[in-house]
Amino acid sequence: MKGIHMSDILCRPFSCRRGNLTIRGHVFRKKTGVLPTIIICHGFMANQRSVRHYAKLAASIGFAAFTFDFCGGCVIGKSDGRQSEMSVLTEVEDLKAVIGYIKTRDDTDSSRISLMGCSQGGVVCALTAAQIPDEIERLILFYPAFCIPDDARRGKMMFARFDPDNIPPVVSRFPMRLGAVYVKDVINMNIFEEITGYNGPVLLVHGTKDNIVDISYSRKAKEIYKNCEYLEIEGAGHSFNKMHDRVAMDALKKFLSGRV
C-alpha cells in the first residue's frame, strides 16, 4: 500500500463526557463537508497513538476517523478515570459516549458510523455493535481478545494472577492497577452469545502465531457473523509488525473503500 501523506490530513482534538469523566481524543479527516465516520479503539494498556495510522488511512479515503483514550484504560493516556475502575464494560460505555458525541456534530453523518478495534478494543467494539446494531454500519476487528472471559475464569489475565473464586480488590498493581471490576464484569460472560445480533458487514483479521489471543477465538467468531470477511495472516503475532500490518491495512482499505 502506498504511503499516507500526513500533510494532507487534518488532525484536531475533541473531547466528550461519560458521566463526570472527560474522554479525550482526535479526529482525522482529509475532506471537508459531512463525512462517514469510523471510531478506532485501542487495545489493553495501549492508547490512541497505537491506532492513529489506521485513522490516517481511513481519513485518506474520505472518512472522519476518531481515536480516543479509554477512561482508565491506558498505561499513559489523556482521558480521565482510574485504572482500577476500568473494565471491558466501562469501555463499552466510553465508546457509546463517543458515538453519542459524534451524532451531535454537523460534520459527520450520524447514519454512517463504523467501529474498529484492536485486541480488547475489538471486544469492546463487538459488544457495542451487538447492543446497538442498527446504529453501526460496519465493524472491523483486528485480533479481538475474545479470550478475556475465559482468561478471567482461569485466573490468568495478561500479567494478573488471582483466584477466580476469591477475587481480590486489586488483581494487579503493575504495569496497570487493575481492580476487581475488571474481572467481575466478564467472568460470567459468554462472549459468543454477547456478540450475536450484529448482522452488518464485518472484517475480522487475526494472525496465526498470536500467543496472547489464540486464533481459534476468531475462527469461532467468523461462524457467528453472517456477513464476515475473514483474513488470517500467516505467521503474524498479536499486534502486527510492519510487514503483517501492511497486509491488514490493505484489507482494511479495500473493506472501507466501497463505502465512502
LUMSE-483193 format. One record per residue: residue in three letters; x, y, z negated of N, C-alpha, C in turn. Coordinates in Angstrom, 1 decimal. Layout:
SITE  res      nX      nY      nZ     caX     caY     caZ      cX      cY      cZ
SITE  ALA       X       Y       Z       X       Y       Z       X       Y       Z
...
***
This chain:
SITE  res      nX      nY      nZ     caX     caY     caZ      cX      cY      cZ
SITE  MET     0.8    -1.2     0.0     0.0     0.0     0.0     0.9     1.2     0.0
SITE  LYS     0.5     2.2     0.8     1.3     3.4     0.9     1.2     4.2    -0.4
SITE  GLY     2.2     5.0    -0.7     2.3     5.8    -1.9     1.2     6.8    -2.0
SITE  ILE     0.9     7.2    -3.3    -0.2     8.2    -3.5     0.5     9.5    -3.9
SITE  HIS     0.2    10.5    -3.2     0.8    11.8    -3.5     0.1    12.6    -4.6
SITE  MET     0.7    12.6    -5.7     0.0    13.3    -6.9    -0.3    14.8    -6.6
SITE  SER     0.6    15.4    -5.7     0.4    16.8    -5.4    -1.0    17.1    -4.7
SITE  ASP    -1.6    16.0    -4.2    -2.9    16.2    -3.5    -4.0    16.0    -4.5
SITE  ILE    -3.8    15.5    -5.7    -4.8    15.1    -6.6    -4.8    16.1    -7.8
SITE  LEU    -6.0    16.6    -8.2    -6.1    17.4    -9.3    -6.4    16.6   -10.6
SITE  CYS    -5.7    17.0   -11.6    -5.9    16.3   -12.9    -6.3    17.3   -14.0
SITE  ARG    -7.4    17.1   -14.6    -8.0    18.1   -15.5    -8.4    17.3   -16.8
SITE  PRO    -8.2    17.9   -18.0    -8.6    17.3   -19.2   -10.1    17.4   -19.4
SITE  PHE   -10.7    16.5   -20.2   -12.1    16.6   -20.6   -12.1    16.0   -22.0
SITE  SER   -13.2    16.4   -22.7   -13.5    15.8   -24.0   -15.0    15.6   -24.2
SITE  CYS   -15.4    14.7   -25.0   -16.8    14.5   -25.3   -16.8    13.9   -26.7
SITE  ARG   -18.0    13.7   -27.3   -18.1    13.2   -28.6   -18.9    11.9   -28.7
SITE  ARG   -18.4    11.1   -29.7   -19.2     9.9   -30.2   -19.4    10.2   -31.7
SITE  GLY   -20.6    10.6   -32.0   -20.8    11.0   -33.4   -19.9    12.1   -33.8
SITE  ASN   -19.1    12.0   -34.9   -18.2    13.1   -35.3   -16.8    12.9   -34.8
SITE  LEU   -16.6    12.0   -33.8   -15.3    11.8   -33.2   -15.2    12.4   -31.8
SITE  THR   -14.1    13.0   -31.5   -13.8    13.5   -30.2   -13.0    12.5   -29.4
SITE  ILE   -13.5    12.2   -28.2   -12.8    11.4   -27.2   -12.2    12.3   -26.2
SITE  ARG   -10.9    12.1   -25.9   -10.1    13.0   -25.0    -9.6    12.2   -23.9
SITE  GLY    -9.7    12.8   -22.7    -9.2    12.1   -21.5    -8.9    13.1   -20.4
SITE  HIS    -8.8    12.5   -19.2    -8.5    13.3   -18.0    -9.4    12.8   -16.8
SITE  VAL    -9.7    13.7   -15.9   -10.4    13.3   -14.7    -9.5    13.7   -13.5
SITE  PHE    -9.3    12.7   -12.6    -8.5    12.9   -11.4    -9.5    12.9   -10.2
SITE  ARG    -9.2    13.9    -9.3   -10.0    14.0    -8.1    -9.2    14.7    -7.0
SITE  LYS    -9.5    14.3    -5.8    -8.9    14.9    -4.6    -9.9    15.8    -3.9
SITE  LYS   -11.1    15.4    -3.8   -12.1    16.1    -3.0   -12.9    17.0    -4.0
SITE  THR   -13.6    18.0    -3.4   -14.5    18.9    -4.1   -15.9    18.3    -3.9
SITE  GLY   -16.8    19.0    -4.6   -18.2    18.5    -4.4   -18.6    17.5    -5.4
SITE  VAL   -19.8    16.9    -5.2   -20.3    15.9    -6.1   -19.8    14.5    -5.7
SITE  LEU   -19.0    13.8    -6.5   -18.4    12.6    -6.2   -18.9    11.4    -6.9
SITE  PRO   -18.8    10.2    -6.3   -19.0     9.0    -7.1   -17.9     8.9    -8.2
SITE  THR   -18.2     8.2    -9.3   -17.3     8.2   -10.4   -16.9     6.8   -10.8
SITE  ILE   -15.6     6.7   -11.2   -15.1     5.5   -11.8   -14.5     5.8   -13.2
SITE  ILE   -14.8     5.0   -14.2   -14.2     5.2   -15.5   -13.2     4.0   -15.7
SITE  ILE   -12.0     4.3   -16.0   -11.0     3.3   -16.1   -10.5     3.2   -17.5
SITE  CYS   -10.6     2.0   -18.1   -10.4     1.7   -19.5    -9.1     1.0   -19.8
SITE  HIS    -8.3     1.5   -20.7    -7.0     0.9   -21.0    -7.2    -0.3   -22.0
SITE  GLY    -6.1    -1.1   -22.2    -6.2    -2.3   -23.0    -5.8    -2.0   -24.4
SITE  PHE    -5.7    -3.1   -25.2    -5.4    -3.1   -26.6    -4.0    -2.5   -26.8
SITE  MET    -3.9    -1.6   -27.7    -2.7    -0.9   -28.1    -2.2     0.1   -27.1
SITE  ALA    -2.6     0.1   -25.9    -2.2     1.0   -24.8    -2.9     2.3   -24.9
SITE  ASN    -2.8     3.2   -23.9    -3.5     4.4   -23.9    -3.8     4.7   -22.4
SITE  GLN    -4.4     5.9   -22.2    -4.9     6.2   -20.8    -3.8     6.3   -19.8
SITE  ARG    -2.6     6.6   -20.3    -1.4     6.7   -19.3    -1.2     5.4   -18.6
SITE  SER    -1.5     4.3   -19.3    -1.2     3.0   -18.7    -2.1     2.7   -17.5
SITE  VAL    -3.2     3.4   -17.3    -4.1     3.2   -16.2    -4.2     4.4   -15.2
SITE  ARG    -3.4     5.4   -15.4    -3.5     6.6   -14.6    -3.2     6.3   -13.1
SITE  HIS    -2.3     5.3   -12.8    -2.0     5.0   -11.4    -3.3     4.5   -10.7
SITE  TYR    -4.1     3.7   -11.4    -5.4     3.3   -10.8    -6.3     4.5   -10.6
SITE  ALA    -6.3     5.4   -11.5    -7.1     6.6   -11.4    -6.7     7.4   -10.2
SITE  LYS    -5.4     7.5   -10.0    -4.9     8.3    -8.8    -5.3     7.6    -7.5
SITE  LEU    -5.2     6.3    -7.5    -5.7     5.5    -6.3    -7.1     5.8    -6.0
SITE  ALA    -8.0     5.7    -7.0    -9.4     5.9    -6.8    -9.7     7.3    -6.4
SITE  ALA    -8.9     8.3    -7.0    -9.1     9.7    -6.6    -8.7     9.9    -5.1
SITE  SER    -7.7     9.2    -4.7    -7.2     9.4    -3.3    -8.2     8.9    -2.3
SITE  ILE    -9.1     8.1    -2.6   -10.1     7.6    -1.6   -11.5     8.2    -1.9
SITE  GLY   -11.5     9.2    -2.8   -12.8    10.0    -2.9   -13.6     9.9    -4.1
SITE  PHE   -13.0     9.3    -5.2   -13.7     9.2    -6.5   -13.3    10.3    -7.4
SITE  ALA   -14.2    10.6    -8.4   -13.8    11.3    -9.6   -13.4    10.2   -10.6
SITE  ALA   -12.2    10.1   -10.9   -11.7     9.0   -11.8   -11.4     9.5   -13.2
SITE  PHE   -12.0     8.9   -14.2   -11.9     9.3   -15.5   -11.1     8.3   -16.3
SITE  THR   -10.1     8.7   -17.1    -9.4     7.9   -18.1    -9.5     8.6   -19.4
SITE  PHE    -9.4     7.8   -20.5    -9.5     8.4   -21.8    -8.9     7.4   -22.8
SITE  ASP    -8.6     7.9   -24.0    -8.1     7.1   -25.1    -9.3     6.6   -26.0
SITE  PHE    -9.3     5.3   -26.2   -10.4     4.8   -27.2   -10.1     5.4   -28.6
SITE  CYS   -11.1     5.6   -29.3   -11.0     6.1   -30.7   -10.4     5.0   -31.6
SITE  GLY    -9.2     5.3   -32.1    -8.5     4.3   -32.9    -8.0     3.1   -32.1
SITE  GLY    -8.0     3.2   -30.8    -7.6     2.0   -30.0    -6.2     2.1   -29.4
SITE  CYS    -5.4     3.0   -29.9    -4.1     3.2   -29.3    -3.0     3.2   -30.4
SITE  VAL    -1.8     2.7   -30.1    -0.7     3.0   -31.0    -0.4     4.5   -31.0
SITE  ILE    -0.4     5.1   -29.9    -0.3     6.6   -29.8    -1.4     7.1   -28.8
SITE  GLY    -2.4     7.8   -29.3    -3.5     8.3   -28.5    -3.9     9.6   -28.9
SITE  LYS    -4.8    10.2   -28.0    -5.2    11.6   -28.2    -6.6    11.7   -28.8
SITE  SER    -7.4    10.7   -28.8    -8.7    10.7   -29.3    -8.7    10.6   -30.8
SITE  ASP    -9.8    11.0   -31.5   -10.0    10.9   -32.9   -10.2     9.4   -33.3
SITE  GLY   -10.2     9.1   -34.5   -10.6     7.8   -35.0    -9.5     7.0   -35.6
SITE  ARG    -9.8     6.2   -36.6    -8.8     5.4   -37.3    -8.7     4.0   -36.6
SITE  GLN    -7.4     3.5   -36.5    -7.2     2.2   -36.0    -8.0     1.1   -36.8
SITE  SER    -8.1     1.3   -38.1    -8.7     0.3   -39.0   -10.2     0.3   -38.8
SITE  GLU   -10.8     1.2   -38.1   -12.2     1.2   -37.8   -12.6     0.9   -36.4
SITE  MET   -11.5     0.5   -35.6   -11.7     0.2   -34.2   -12.1    -1.3   -34.0
SITE  SER   -13.0    -1.5   -33.1   -13.3    -2.9   -32.6   -13.7    -2.9   -31.2
SITE  VAL   -13.9    -4.0   -30.6   -14.5    -4.1   -29.3   -15.8    -3.3   -29.2
SITE  LEU   -16.6    -3.5   -30.2   -18.0    -2.9   -30.1   -17.9    -1.4   -30.3
SITE  THR   -16.9    -0.8   -31.1   -16.8     0.6   -31.2   -16.3     1.2   -29.9
SITE  GLU   -15.5     0.4   -29.2   -15.0     0.8   -27.9   -16.1     0.8   -26.8
SITE  VAL   -17.1    -0.1   -27.0   -18.3    -0.1   -26.1   -19.0     1.2   -26.3
SITE  GLU   -19.1     1.7   -27.6   -19.8     2.9   -27.9   -19.0     4.1   -27.3
SITE  ASP   -17.7     4.0   -27.4   -16.9     5.1   -26.8   -17.2     5.2   -25.3
SITE  LEU   -17.2     4.1   -24.6   -17.4     4.1   -23.2   -18.8     4.6   -22.9
SITE  LYS   -19.8     4.2   -23.6   -21.1     4.7   -23.4   -21.2     6.3   -23.6
SITE  ALA   -20.4     6.8   -24.5   -20.4     8.2   -24.8   -19.8     8.9   -23.6
SITE  VAL   -18.7     8.3   -23.0   -18.1     8.9   -21.8   -19.1     8.9   -20.6
SITE  ILE   -19.8     7.7   -20.5   -20.8     7.6   -19.4   -21.9     8.7   -19.6
SITE  GLY   -22.4     8.9   -20.8   -23.3    10.0   -21.1   -22.8    11.3   -20.8
SITE  TYR   -21.6    11.6   -21.1   -20.9    12.9   -20.8   -20.9    13.1   -19.2
SITE  ILE   -20.5    12.1   -18.5   -20.4    12.2   -17.1   -21.7    12.6   -16.4
SITE  LYS   -22.8    12.1   -17.0   -24.1    12.4   -16.5   -24.5    13.8   -16.7
SITE  THR   -23.8    14.5   -17.5   -24.1    15.9   -17.7   -23.4    16.9   -16.8
SITE  ARG   -22.4    16.3   -16.1   -21.5    17.2   -15.2   -22.3    17.4   -13.9
SITE  ASP   -22.0    18.5   -13.3   -22.6    18.8   -12.0   -21.7    18.5   -10.8
SITE  ASP   -20.5    17.9   -11.1   -19.6    17.5   -10.0   -19.4    16.0    -9.9
SITE  THR   -20.3    15.2   -10.5   -20.3    13.8   -10.4   -21.7    13.3   -10.1
SITE  ASP   -21.8    12.2    -9.4   -23.1    11.6    -9.0   -23.4    10.5   -10.1
SITE  SER   -24.3    10.9   -11.0   -24.6    10.0   -12.1   -25.3     8.7   -11.7
SITE  SER   -25.7     8.6   -10.4   -26.3     7.4   -10.0   -25.3     6.4    -9.4
SITE  ARG   -24.0     6.9    -9.4   -22.9     6.1    -8.8   -21.7     6.0    -9.8
SITE  ILE   -21.9     5.3   -10.8   -20.8     5.1   -11.8   -20.3     3.7   -11.8
SITE  SER   -19.0     3.6   -11.6   -18.3     2.3   -11.6   -17.5     2.2   -12.9
SITE  LEU   -17.2     1.0   -13.4   -16.4     0.8   -14.5   -15.2    -0.1   -14.2
SITE  MET   -14.0     0.2   -14.7   -12.9    -0.7   -14.5   -12.1    -0.8   -15.9
SITE  GLY   -11.7    -2.0   -16.2   -11.0    -2.2   -17.4    -9.9    -3.2   -17.3
SITE  CYS    -8.8    -3.0   -18.1    -7.7    -4.0   -18.2    -7.7    -4.6   -19.6
SITE  SER    -7.6    -5.9   -19.6    -7.4    -6.7   -20.8    -8.6    -6.4   -21.8
SITE  GLN    -8.4    -5.9   -23.0    -9.5    -5.6   -23.9   -10.4    -4.6   -23.2
SITE  GLY    -9.9    -3.6   -22.5   -10.7    -2.7   -21.8   -11.6    -3.4   -20.8
SITE  GLY   -11.2    -4.5   -20.2   -12.1    -5.2   -19.3   -13.2    -5.9   -20.1
SITE  VAL   -13.0    -6.4   -21.3   -14.1    -6.9   -22.1   -15.1    -5.8   -22.4
SITE  VAL   -14.6    -4.7   -22.8   -15.5    -3.5   -23.1   -16.3    -3.1   -21.9
SITE  CYS   -15.7    -3.1   -20.7   -16.5    -2.8   -19.5   -17.5    -3.8   -19.2
SITE  ALA   -17.1    -5.1   -19.3   -18.1    -6.2   -19.0   -19.3    -6.2   -20.0
SITE  LEU   -19.0    -5.9   -21.3   -20.1    -5.9   -22.2   -21.0    -4.7   -21.9
SITE  THR   -20.4    -3.5   -21.6   -21.2    -2.3   -21.3   -22.0    -2.5   -20.1
SITE  ALA   -21.5    -3.1   -19.0   -22.2    -3.3   -17.8   -23.4    -4.2   -18.0
SITE  ALA   -23.2    -5.2   -18.9   -24.3    -6.1   -19.1   -25.4    -5.5   -20.0
SITE  GLN   -25.1    -4.5   -20.8   -26.1    -3.8   -21.6   -26.8    -2.8   -20.8
SITE  ILE   -26.2    -2.1   -19.9   -26.9    -1.1   -19.0   -26.6    -1.4   -17.6
SITE  PRO   -27.1    -2.5   -17.1   -26.7    -3.0   -15.7   -27.2    -2.0   -14.6
SITE  ASP   -28.4    -1.4   -14.8   -28.9    -0.5   -13.8   -28.1     0.8   -13.7
SITE  GLU   -27.3     1.1   -14.6   -26.5     2.3   -14.6   -25.1     2.2   -14.0
SITE  ILE   -24.7     0.9   -13.7   -23.3     0.7   -13.3   -23.3     0.1   -11.9
SITE  GLU   -22.7     0.9   -11.0   -22.7     0.5    -9.6   -21.7    -0.7    -9.3
SITE  ARG   -20.5    -0.6    -9.8   -19.5    -1.7    -9.6   -18.7    -1.9   -10.8
SITE  LEU   -18.2    -3.1   -10.9   -17.4    -3.5   -12.1   -16.1    -4.1   -11.7
SITE  ILE   -15.0    -3.6   -12.2   -13.6    -4.1   -11.9   -13.0    -4.6   -13.1
SITE  LEU   -12.5    -5.8   -13.2   -11.9    -6.4   -14.4   -10.5    -6.9   -14.0
SITE  PHE    -9.5    -6.4   -14.6    -8.1    -6.9   -14.4    -7.7    -7.6   -15.7
SITE  TYR    -7.4    -8.9   -15.6    -7.0    -9.8   -16.7    -7.8    -9.5   -17.9
SITE  PRO    -9.2    -9.6   -17.8   -10.0    -9.3   -19.0    -9.8   -10.3   -20.1
SITE  ALA    -9.7    -9.8   -21.4    -9.4   -10.6   -22.5   -10.7   -11.2   -23.1
SITE  PHE   -11.3   -12.1   -22.3   -12.5   -12.8   -22.8   -12.1   -13.8   -23.9
SITE  CYS   -10.9   -14.0   -24.2   -10.4   -14.9   -25.3   -10.6   -14.3   -26.6
SITE  ILE   -10.9   -13.0   -26.8   -10.9   -12.3   -28.1   -11.8   -13.0   -29.1
SITE  PRO   -13.0   -13.3   -28.8   -13.8   -14.0   -29.8   -13.2   -15.4   -30.2
SITE  ASP   -12.7   -16.2   -29.3   -12.1   -17.4   -29.6   -10.9   -17.2   -30.5
SITE  ASP   -10.1   -16.2   -30.2    -8.9   -15.9   -31.0    -9.3   -15.5   -32.4
SITE  ALA   -10.4   -14.8   -32.5   -10.9   -14.4   -33.9   -11.3   -15.7   -34.7
SITE  ARG   -11.9   -16.6   -34.0   -12.3   -17.8   -34.7   -11.1   -18.7   -35.1
SITE  ARG   -10.0   -18.6   -34.3    -8.8   -19.3   -34.7    -7.9   -18.6   -35.7
SITE  GLY    -8.2   -17.3   -36.0    -7.5   -16.6   -37.0    -6.1   -16.1   -36.4
SITE  LYS    -6.1   -16.0   -35.1    -4.8   -15.5   -34.4    -5.2   -14.5   -33.3
SITE  MET    -5.1   -13.3   -33.6    -5.4   -12.2   -32.6    -4.2   -11.4   -32.3
SITE  MET    -3.5   -11.6   -31.2    -2.2   -11.0   -30.9    -1.3   -11.1   -32.1
SITE  PHE    -0.9   -10.1   -32.8     0.1   -10.1   -33.9    -0.6   -10.4   -35.2
SITE  ALA    -1.9   -10.4   -35.3    -2.6   -10.5   -36.5    -2.9   -12.0   -36.8
SITE  ARG    -2.6   -12.4   -38.1    -2.9   -13.8   -38.6    -3.7   -13.7   -39.8
SITE  PHE    -4.7   -14.5   -39.9    -5.7   -14.4   -41.0    -6.5   -15.6   -41.1
SITE  ASP    -7.1   -15.8   -42.3    -8.1   -16.9   -42.5    -9.4   -16.5   -42.0
SITE  PRO    -9.9   -17.1   -40.9   -11.2   -16.6   -40.4   -12.4   -16.9   -41.3
SITE  ASP   -12.2   -17.7   -42.3   -13.3   -18.0   -43.3   -13.2   -17.0   -44.5
SITE  ASN   -12.1   -16.2   -44.5   -11.9   -15.3   -45.6   -11.2   -14.1   -45.1
SITE  ILE   -11.9   -13.3   -44.3   -11.2   -12.2   -43.5   -10.9   -11.0   -44.5
SITE  PRO    -9.6   -10.7   -44.6    -9.2    -9.6   -45.5    -9.6    -8.2   -45.0
SITE  PRO    -9.6    -7.2   -45.8    -9.9    -5.9   -45.4    -9.0    -5.3   -44.3
SITE  VAL    -7.7    -5.7   -44.4    -6.8    -5.3   -43.4    -6.1    -6.6   -42.8
SITE  VAL    -6.3    -6.8   -41.5    -5.8    -8.0   -40.9    -4.4    -7.8   -40.3
SITE  SER    -4.0    -6.6   -40.1    -2.6    -6.3   -39.6    -2.3    -4.9   -39.9
SITE  ARG    -1.0    -4.7   -40.2    -0.5    -3.3   -40.5     0.4    -2.7   -39.5
SITE  PHE     1.0    -3.6   -38.7     2.0    -3.1   -37.7     1.9    -4.0   -36.4
SITE  PRO     2.0    -3.4   -35.2     2.1    -2.0   -34.9     0.8    -1.2   -35.0
SITE  MET    -0.3    -1.9   -35.2    -1.5    -1.2   -35.4    -2.2    -1.7   -36.7
SITE  ARG    -2.8    -0.8   -37.4    -3.5    -1.1   -38.7    -4.9    -1.6   -38.3
SITE  LEU    -5.1    -2.9   -38.2    -6.5    -3.4   -37.8    -7.3    -3.7   -39.1
SITE  GLY    -8.5    -3.3   -39.1    -9.4    -3.6   -40.2   -10.2    -4.9   -40.0
SITE  ALA   -10.9    -5.3   -41.0   -11.8    -6.5   -40.9   -12.8    -6.4   -39.8
SITE  VAL   -13.3    -5.1   -39.5   -14.3    -4.9   -38.5   -13.8    -5.4   -37.1
SITE  TYR   -12.5    -5.3   -36.8   -12.0    -5.8   -35.6   -12.3    -7.3   -35.4
SITE  VAL   -12.3    -8.1   -36.4   -12.6    -9.5   -36.4   -14.1    -9.8   -36.5
SITE  LYS   -14.7    -9.1   -37.5   -16.1    -9.4   -37.8   -17.0    -9.1   -36.6
SITE  ASP   -16.7    -8.1   -35.8   -17.6    -7.7   -34.7   -17.6    -8.7   -33.5
SITE  VAL   -16.6    -9.6   -33.5   -16.5   -10.6   -32.4   -16.5   -12.0   -32.8
SITE  ILE   -16.4   -12.3   -34.1   -16.1   -13.7   -34.5   -17.3   -14.6   -34.2
SITE  ASN   -18.5   -14.1   -34.1   -19.6   -14.9   -33.8   -20.2   -14.7   -32.4
SITE  MET   -19.4   -14.0   -31.6   -19.8   -13.6   -30.3   -19.6   -14.7   -29.3
SITE  ASN   -20.6   -15.0   -28.5   -20.5   -15.9   -27.3   -20.3   -15.0   -26.1
SITE  ILE   -19.0   -14.7   -25.7   -18.7   -13.7   -24.8   -19.4   -14.0   -23.4
SITE  PHE   -19.5   -15.2   -23.0   -20.0   -15.5   -21.7   -21.6   -15.3   -21.7
SITE  GLU   -22.2   -15.4   -22.8   -23.6   -15.1   -22.9   -23.8   -13.6   -22.9
SITE  GLU   -22.9   -12.9   -23.5   -23.0   -11.4   -23.7   -22.8   -10.7   -22.3
SITE  ILE   -21.9   -11.2   -21.5   -21.6   -10.6   -20.2   -22.6   -10.9   -19.1
SITE  THR   -23.5   -11.9   -19.4   -24.5   -12.3   -18.4   -25.5   -11.2   -18.3
SITE  GLY   -26.0   -10.9   -17.1   -27.0    -9.9   -17.0   -26.6    -8.8   -16.0
SITE  TYR   -25.3    -8.7   -15.8   -24.9    -7.7   -14.7   -24.7    -8.4   -13.4
SITE  ASN   -25.5    -8.0   -12.4   -25.6    -8.7   -11.1   -25.0    -7.9   -10.0
SITE  GLY   -24.4    -6.7   -10.3   -23.8    -5.9    -9.3   -22.5    -6.5    -8.8
SITE  PRO   -21.8    -5.8    -7.9   -20.5    -6.3    -7.3   -19.4    -6.2    -8.4
SITE  VAL   -18.7    -7.3    -8.5   -17.6    -7.4    -9.4   -16.3    -7.8    -8.7
SITE  LEU   -15.2    -7.1    -9.1   -13.9    -7.5    -8.6   -13.1    -8.0    -9.9
SITE  LEU   -12.7    -9.3    -9.9   -12.1    -9.9   -11.0   -10.7   -10.4   -10.6
SITE  VAL    -9.6    -9.9   -11.2    -8.2   -10.2   -10.8    -7.5   -10.7   -12.1
SITE  HIS    -6.8   -11.8   -11.9    -6.1   -12.4   -13.0    -4.8   -13.1   -12.5
SITE  GLY    -3.8   -13.1   -13.3    -2.5   -13.8   -13.0    -2.5   -15.2   -13.4
SITE  THR    -1.8   -16.1   -12.7    -1.8   -17.5   -13.0    -0.8   -17.8   -14.1
SITE  LYS     0.0   -16.9   -14.5     1.0   -17.1   -15.5     0.8   -16.2   -16.7
SITE  ASP    -0.5   -15.8   -17.0    -0.8   -15.0   -18.1    -0.7   -15.8   -19.4
SITE  ASN     0.2   -15.4   -20.3     0.4   -16.2   -21.5    -0.3   -15.5   -22.7
SITE  ILE    -1.1   -14.5   -22.5    -1.9   -13.9   -23.5    -3.4   -14.2   -23.4
SITE  VAL    -3.9   -14.1   -22.1    -5.3   -14.5   -21.8    -5.2   -15.6   -20.8
SITE  ASP    -5.5   -16.8   -21.2    -5.4   -17.9   -20.2    -6.4   -17.7   -19.0
SITE  ILE    -5.9   -18.0   -17.9    -6.7   -17.7   -16.7    -8.0   -18.5   -16.6
SITE  SER    -8.2   -19.5   -17.4    -9.4   -20.3   -17.5   -10.6   -19.4   -17.9
SITE  TYR   -10.4   -18.4   -18.7   -11.5   -17.5   -19.0   -12.0   -16.7   -17.8
SITE  SER   -11.1   -16.3   -17.0   -11.6   -15.6   -15.8   -12.2   -16.6   -14.8
SITE  ARG   -11.7   -17.8   -14.7   -12.3   -18.8   -13.8   -13.7   -19.1   -14.2
SITE  LYS   -14.0   -19.1   -15.5   -15.3   -19.3   -16.0   -16.2   -18.1   -15.8
SITE  ALA   -15.6   -16.9   -16.0   -16.4   -15.7   -15.8   -16.9   -15.5   -14.3
SITE  LYS   -16.0   -15.9   -13.4   -16.4   -15.7   -12.0   -17.6   -16.6   -11.6
SITE  GLU   -17.8   -17.7   -12.3   -19.0   -18.5   -12.1   -20.3   -17.9   -12.7
SITE  ILE   -20.1   -17.0   -13.6   -21.2   -16.3   -14.2   -21.7   -15.1   -13.4
SITE  TYR   -20.7   -14.4   -12.8   -21.1   -13.2   -12.0   -21.5   -13.7   -10.6
SITE  LYS   -22.7   -13.3   -10.2   -23.3   -13.8    -9.0   -22.7   -13.1    -7.7
SITE  ASN   -22.1   -12.0    -7.9   -21.6   -11.2    -6.8   -20.2   -10.8    -7.0
SITE  CYS   -19.3   -11.8    -7.1   -18.0   -11.6    -7.6   -16.9   -11.9    -6.5
SITE  GLU   -16.0   -10.9    -6.3   -14.8   -11.1    -5.6   -13.7   -11.5    -6.5
SITE  TYR   -13.1   -12.6    -6.4   -12.2   -13.2    -7.3   -10.8   -13.3    -6.7
SITE  LEU    -9.8   -12.9    -7.4    -8.4   -12.9    -6.9    -7.5   -13.4    -8.0
SITE  GLU    -6.8   -14.5    -7.8    -5.7   -15.0    -8.6    -4.4   -14.6    -8.0
SITE  ILE    -3.5   -14.0    -8.8    -2.2   -13.6    -8.3    -1.2   -14.6    -8.8
SITE  GLU    -0.7   -15.3    -7.9     0.3   -16.4    -8.3     1.5   -15.8    -8.9
SITE  GLY     1.8   -16.4   -10.1     3.0   -16.0   -10.9     2.8   -14.8   -11.7
SITE  ALA     1.7   -14.1   -11.6     1.5   -12.8   -12.4     1.2   -13.1   -13.9
SITE  GLY     1.8   -12.3   -14.7     1.5   -12.4   -16.2     0.5   -11.4   -16.6
SITE  HIS     0.4   -11.2   -17.9    -0.5   -10.2   -18.5     0.1    -8.8   -18.3
SITE  SER    -0.7    -7.8   -17.8    -0.1    -6.5   -17.4     0.8    -6.7   -16.3
SITE  PHE     0.3    -6.5   -15.1     1.0    -6.8   -13.9     2.3    -6.0   -13.7
SITE  ASN     3.4    -6.7   -13.2     4.6    -6.0   -12.9     4.3    -5.2   -11.5
SITE  LYS     5.3    -4.5   -11.1     5.1    -3.6    -9.9     4.7    -4.5    -8.7
SITE  MET     5.4    -5.6    -8.5     5.1    -6.4    -7.3     3.7    -6.9    -7.3
SITE  HIS     3.3    -7.5    -8.5     1.9    -8.0    -8.6     0.9    -6.9    -8.6
SITE  ASP     1.3    -5.8    -9.2     0.3    -4.7    -9.2     0.0    -4.1    -7.8
SITE  ARG     0.9    -4.2    -6.9     0.7    -3.8    -5.6    -0.4    -4.6    -4.9
SITE  VAL    -0.4    -5.9    -5.2    -1.4    -6.8    -4.7    -2.8    -6.5    -5.3
SITE  ALA    -2.8    -6.2    -6.6    -4.0    -5.9    -7.3    -4.6    -4.6    -6.8
SITE  MET    -3.7    -3.6    -6.6    -4.2    -2.3    -6.1    -4.7    -2.3    -4.7
SITE  ASP    -4.1    -3.2    -3.9    -4.6    -3.4    -2.5    -6.1    -3.9    -2.6
SITE  ALA    -6.3    -4.9    -3.5    -7.6    -5.4    -3.7    -8.6    -4.4    -4.2
SITE  LEU    -8.1    -3.6    -5.2    -8.9    -2.5    -5.7    -9.3    -1.5    -4.6
SITE  LYS    -8.4    -1.1    -3.8    -8.6    -0.1    -2.8    -9.7    -0.6    -1.8
SITE  LYS    -9.5    -1.9    -1.4   -10.5    -2.5    -0.5   -11.9    -2.6    -1.1
SITE  PHE   -11.9    -2.9    -2.4   -13.2    -3.1    -3.1   -13.9    -1.8    -3.2
SITE  LEU   -13.2    -0.7    -3.4   -13.8     0.6    -3.6   -14.0     1.4    -2.3
SITE  SER   -13.2     1.1    -1.3   -13.2     2.0    -0.1   -14.6     2.0     0.6
SITE  GLY   -15.2     0.9     0.6   -16.5     0.8     1.3   -17.7     1.5     0.7
SITE  ARG   -17.4     2.1    -0.5   -18.5     2.7    -1.3   -18.3     4.2    -1.5
SITE  VAL   -17.3     4.8    -0.9   -17.1     6.2    -1.1   -18.1     7.1    -0.3
***
